[in-house]
Amino acid sequence: MPKMSTRVDGRPAFQFYPDLWQTEPSLMLVGYAEKGLWMDLLCIMWNCTPRGALVINGKPITESKTIAKLSKGEANEVSELIANLEQAGVFSRLDDGTIICRKMYREWILSEKRAEAGAKGGQAKRKQKPSKTKAKGESKTEAKVPSPTPTPSPTPIPTPEESGDLTGKEPVKSLFEADGIERKLSYLLRRLILENNPSARITENQVNVKWPKVVDLMIRRDYRTPEEIGRIIEWCQADDFWHKNIGGMTKLRQQFDRLTLQMGPQQCGGNSAPPPAPVEEELFDEWGYRVRRLPDGGIERIYEEEA
């Protein structure tokens, strides 16, 4: 009999992307010791519940002494390494101080939502399935006549104008909550596109299913914050050129870096450093003496005492 896994959902391993590990900016800011500790913590958090959070037996592990025991290290050294990792932005913390791996934690939340949605769908199907049991003493040739039930009143279907879907189809179901950040950003992009082009064809399937998936990828895989995505959406739809070329969330993700550069660090919310002071060019004459250029176009020799 094969050995059964004791992991949270039965998976004995997680996906590892060498390219992302080597090119992640936050990991490039720390040394070999920090990377080794973080790899140990990833393996530990993979077996925790919730997955991706440093929680054991329902209690968050925040003390360096406890983390040192888990990673077989010294408390003083682990404390310094944790501080370096946090300063570089390698991990985040929940409101109670719990250390989390952002990507692993988001994937666990999404997996839990999908499992819950699947369980609800299975319960609904079981309720609708007719019973095959027969009443005691009923003859095989007799057919059981069902009792009449009142016909339920039909649920009113929203019009295309009310739902925002110009195709006339029924509203689609989404894996993302209506008040979730993924659908909120999708609604923002749709509103701004329709303000620029009222005849733009945007379906409910795009806004509630496809676009939120792209937003989720930008947050989990591209490590964009919702605030950054919102600013990019507002800026590109206000730009004379980009509002004609960004007609959906997929195109926005493809051009995100280019849009960020054109928008500038101040509008992106970053701190722009002052421009460096111009460096005066050093000039020398044919005999090797330093000279300066005069306003009339001539040159003047600079002697050592003056320099």
C-alpha positions as CSV (number, residue, x, y, z in Angstrom):
1,M,0.0,0.0,0.0
2,P,1.5,3.4,-1.0
3,K,2.4,5.8,1.8
4,M,-0.2,8.6,2.2
5,S,1.0,12.2,2.6
6,T,0.2,14.1,5.7
7,R,0.4,17.5,4.1
8,V,-2.5,20.0,4.3
9,D,-4.0,19.1,1.0
10,G,-2.1,16.0,0.1
11,R,0.6,17.7,-2.0
12,P,4.1,16.6,-0.9
13,A,5.9,19.4,-2.7
14,F,5.5,22.9,-4.0
15,Q,6.5,24.5,-7.3
16,F,9.9,26.2,-7.3
17,Y,10.9,28.7,-10.1
18,P,14.7,29.1,-10.3
19,D,14.3,32.2,-12.5
20,L,12.1,34.0,-10.1
21,W,14.4,33.0,-7.2
22,Q,17.5,34.5,-8.9
23,T,15.8,37.6,-10.3
24,E,13.5,38.6,-7.4
25,P,14.7,42.1,-6.4
26,S,14.2,41.7,-2.7
27,L,16.3,38.5,-2.6
28,M,19.0,40.2,-4.5
29,L,19.4,42.7,-1.6
30,V,20.3,40.0,1.0
31,G,23.1,37.6,1.4
32,Y,23.6,33.8,1.3
33,A,22.7,33.4,5.0
34,E,19.4,35.2,4.6
35,K,18.5,33.2,1.5
36,G,19.2,29.9,3.3
37,L,17.1,30.9,6.3
38,W,14.2,32.0,4.0
39,M,14.3,28.6,2.2
40,D,14.0,26.8,5.5
41,L,11.1,29.0,6.5
42,L,9.4,28.3,3.1
43,C,9.6,24.6,3.8
44,I,8.2,25.0,7.3
45,M,5.4,27.3,6.2
46,W,4.4,24.8,3.4
47,N,3.3,22.3,6.2
48,C,1.6,25.0,8.4
49,T,-2.1,25.8,8.5
50,P,-2.8,28.2,7.0
51,R,-0.3,27.4,4.4
52,G,2.3,30.2,3.8
53,A,2.0,31.5,7.3
54,L,4.5,30.7,10.1
55,V,1.9,29.3,12.5
56,I,2.3,26.1,14.6
57,N,-0.6,24.7,16.6
58,G,-2.7,27.8,15.8
59,K,0.0,30.2,17.3
60,P,2.0,32.6,15.2
61,I,5.8,32.1,15.6
62,T,7.3,35.6,15.9
63,E,10.2,35.2,18.4
64,S,13.7,34.8,17.0
65,K,14.4,32.2,19.6
66,T,11.6,29.9,18.4
67,I,12.5,30.5,14.8
68,A,16.1,29.6,15.6
69,K,15.0,26.2,17.1
70,L,13.0,25.5,14.0
71,S,15.8,26.3,11.6
72,K,18.6,24.8,13.8
73,G,20.4,28.1,14.2
74,E,21.5,30.6,16.9
75,A,19.0,33.1,18.2
76,N,21.2,36.2,17.8
77,E,22.1,35.3,14.2
78,V,18.5,34.4,13.3
79,S,17.3,37.7,14.8
80,E,19.7,39.7,12.6
81,L,18.8,37.6,9.5
82,I,15.1,38.1,10.0
83,A,15.5,41.8,10.4
84,N,17.5,41.9,7.1
85,L,14.8,39.8,5.3
86,E,12.0,42.1,6.5
87,Q,13.9,45.3,5.7
88,A,14.5,44.0,2.1
89,G,10.8,43.2,1.7
90,V,11.2,39.4,1.3
91,F,8.2,38.6,3.5
92,S,5.2,40.3,4.9
93,R,3.4,40.2,8.2
94,L,-0.3,39.9,9.1
95,D,-2.0,42.3,11.6
96,D,-1.0,40.0,14.5
97,G,2.7,40.0,13.4
98,T,2.6,36.5,11.7
99,I,5.3,36.1,9.1
100,I,3.9,35.0,5.7
101,C,5.1,34.2,2.2
102,R,2.9,36.4,0.1
103,K,2.7,34.1,-2.9
104,M,2.1,30.9,-0.9
105,Y,-0.4,32.5,1.4
106,R,-2.5,34.0,-1.5
107,E,-2.5,30.6,-3.3
108,W,-3.8,28.9,-0.1
109,I,-6.6,31.5,0.3
110,L,-7.6,31.1,-3.4
111,S,-7.5,27.3,-3.0
112,E,-9.8,27.4,0.1
113,K,-12.3,29.6,-1.8
114,R,-12.4,27.2,-4.7
115,A,-12.8,24.2,-2.4
116,E,-15.7,26.0,-0.6
117,A,-17.4,26.9,-3.9
118,G,-17.0,23.2,-5.1
119,A,-18.5,21.9,-1.9
120,K,-21.5,24.2,-2.1
121,G,-22.1,23.1,-5.8
122,G,-22.0,19.4,-4.8
123,Q,-24.5,19.9,-2.0
124,A,-26.9,21.7,-4.4
125,K,-26.7,18.8,-6.9
126,R,-27.4,16.2,-4.2
127,K,-30.5,18.1,-3.1
128,Q,-31.8,18.2,-6.6
129,K,-31.2,14.5,-7.2
130,P,-34.5,12.5,-6.9
131,S,-34.7,9.7,-4.4
132,K,-34.8,6.2,-5.8
133,T,-36.2,4.5,-2.6
134,K,-39.7,3.2,-2.8
135,A,-42.3,3.3,-0.1
136,K,-42.8,0.1,1.9
137,G,-45.4,-2.2,0.4
138,E,-45.5,-0.4,-3.0
139,S,-45.9,-2.6,-6.0
140,K,-43.2,-2.6,-8.6
141,T,-45.8,-2.0,-11.3
142,E,-47.3,1.0,-9.5
143,A,-46.0,4.4,-10.2
144,K,-45.8,6.8,-7.4
145,V,-47.8,10.0,-8.2
146,P,-45.9,13.1,-7.0
147,S,-47.9,15.6,-5.0
148,P,-48.6,18.8,-6.7
149,T,-46.3,21.7,-5.7
150,P,-46.9,25.3,-6.3
151,T,-45.0,26.8,-9.2
152,P,-42.3,29.2,-7.9
153,S,-42.4,32.7,-9.2
154,P,-39.6,33.4,-11.7
155,T,-36.6,35.4,-10.5
156,P,-36.4,38.7,-12.4
157,I,-33.4,38.8,-14.7
158,P,-31.6,42.1,-14.9
159,T,-31.7,43.9,-18.2
160,P,-28.4,44.4,-20.1
161,E,-28.4,48.1,-19.2
162,E,-28.7,47.2,-15.4
163,S,-26.0,44.5,-15.5
164,G,-23.7,46.4,-17.9
165,D,-23.6,43.5,-20.3
166,L,-24.5,44.5,-23.8
167,T,-24.6,40.9,-25.1
168,G,-27.9,40.1,-23.5
169,K,-26.6,36.9,-21.8
170,E,-27.3,35.9,-18.3
171,P,-24.8,37.1,-15.6
172,V,-21.8,34.8,-15.2
173,K,-20.4,33.4,-11.9
174,S,-17.0,34.5,-10.7
175,L,-14.5,32.9,-8.4
176,F,-13.7,36.3,-6.9
177,E,-16.0,38.1,-4.4
178,A,-17.9,41.2,-5.6
179,D,-16.2,43.4,-3.0
180,G,-12.8,41.9,-3.6
181,I,-10.0,44.1,-4.9
182,E,-9.7,42.0,-8.1
183,R,-13.2,42.9,-9.3
184,K,-13.1,46.4,-7.9
185,L,-10.1,47.2,-10.1
186,S,-11.8,45.5,-13.1
187,Y,-14.9,47.7,-12.5
188,L,-12.6,50.8,-12.4
189,L,-11.0,49.9,-15.7
190,R,-14.4,49.3,-17.3
191,R,-15.9,52.6,-16.1
192,L,-12.9,54.6,-17.4
193,I,-12.9,52.8,-20.7
194,L,-16.7,53.5,-21.2
195,E,-16.1,57.2,-20.3
196,N,-13.6,57.5,-23.1
197,N,-15.6,55.3,-25.5
198,P,-19.3,54.7,-24.6
199,S,-19.6,52.2,-27.5
200,A,-16.8,49.9,-26.2
201,R,-17.9,46.3,-26.0
202,I,-17.1,45.0,-22.5
203,T,-18.9,41.8,-21.4
204,E,-19.8,40.7,-17.9
205,N,-17.5,37.6,-18.4
206,Q,-14.6,39.9,-19.0
207,V,-15.2,42.1,-15.9
208,N,-16.2,39.3,-13.5
209,V,-14.0,36.4,-14.7
210,K,-11.2,37.2,-17.1
211,W,-10.0,40.6,-15.8
212,P,-10.0,39.6,-12.1
213,K,-7.8,36.6,-13.0
214,V,-5.3,38.9,-14.6
215,V,-5.4,41.2,-11.6
216,D,-4.8,38.2,-9.3
217,L,-1.8,37.3,-11.5
218,M,-0.4,40.8,-11.3
219,I,-0.6,40.7,-7.5
220,R,0.6,37.2,-6.9
221,R,3.2,36.7,-9.7
222,D,4.2,40.2,-10.7
223,Y,4.2,41.5,-7.0
224,R,2.2,44.6,-7.9
225,T,0.2,46.3,-5.2
226,P,-3.5,47.1,-5.7
227,E,-2.6,50.8,-5.2
228,E,0.0,50.6,-8.1
229,I,-2.5,48.9,-10.4
230,G,-5.2,51.5,-9.6
231,R,-2.9,54.4,-10.3
232,I,-1.8,52.8,-13.6
233,I,-5.4,52.3,-14.7
234,E,-6.4,55.9,-13.9
235,W,-3.3,57.3,-15.6
236,C,-3.4,55.3,-18.8
237,Q,-7.1,56.0,-19.3
238,A,-6.4,59.8,-18.9
239,D,-3.5,59.7,-21.3
240,D,-4.2,60.8,-24.9
241,F,-2.2,57.9,-26.4
242,W,-2.6,55.0,-24.0
243,H,-6.4,55.2,-23.5
244,K,-6.7,54.2,-27.1
245,N,-4.4,51.2,-26.8
246,I,-5.3,49.8,-23.3
247,G,-8.7,48.2,-23.9
248,G,-8.4,45.4,-21.3
249,M,-6.6,44.1,-18.3
250,T,-4.4,41.7,-20.3
251,K,-3.0,44.5,-22.3
252,L,-2.5,46.6,-19.2
253,R,-0.4,43.8,-17.6
254,Q,1.7,43.4,-20.7
255,Q,2.5,47.2,-20.8
256,F,2.7,47.7,-17.0
257,D,6.5,48.4,-16.9
258,R,6.3,50.8,-19.8
259,L,3.4,52.6,-18.4
260,T,5.1,53.0,-15.0
261,L,8.2,54.5,-16.7
262,Q,6.1,57.0,-18.7
263,M,4.0,57.9,-15.8
264,G,7.0,58.8,-13.7
265,P,8.0,58.0,-10.1
266,Q,6.0,60.9,-8.5
267,Q,2.7,59.8,-9.9
268,C,3.5,56.2,-9.1
269,G,3.9,57.1,-5.5
270,G,7.6,56.6,-5.3
271,N,10.2,59.1,-4.0
272,S,12.0,60.7,-6.8
273,A,15.6,61.7,-6.0
274,P,16.7,65.2,-6.9
275,P,18.6,65.4,-10.2
276,P,22.4,65.3,-9.8
277,A,24.3,68.5,-10.0
278,P,26.0,69.1,-13.4
279,V,29.6,68.2,-13.4
280,E,31.8,70.8,-14.9
281,E,33.8,69.5,-17.8
282,E,37.6,69.7,-17.4
283,L,39.4,71.2,-20.4
284,F,43.1,71.2,-21.1
285,D,45.1,73.2,-23.6
286,E,47.7,71.7,-25.9
287,W,50.5,72.1,-23.2
288,G,48.5,70.2,-20.6
289,Y,47.3,73.2,-18.5
290,R,43.7,73.3,-17.2
291,V,41.6,76.0,-18.9
292,R,38.0,77.3,-18.5
293,R,35.7,78.4,-21.3
294,L,34.7,82.1,-21.4
295,P,31.3,83.5,-22.3
296,D,32.6,85.0,-25.5
297,G,33.8,81.5,-26.6
298,G,37.5,82.0,-25.7
299,I,39.5,80.0,-23.1
300,E,41.4,81.1,-20.0
301,R,44.2,79.1,-18.3
302,I,43.6,78.1,-14.6
303,Y,46.7,78.1,-12.4
304,E,47.2,75.7,-9.5
305,E,46.8,78.4,-6.9
306,E,43.4,79.5,-8.3
307,A,42.2,75.9,-8.7
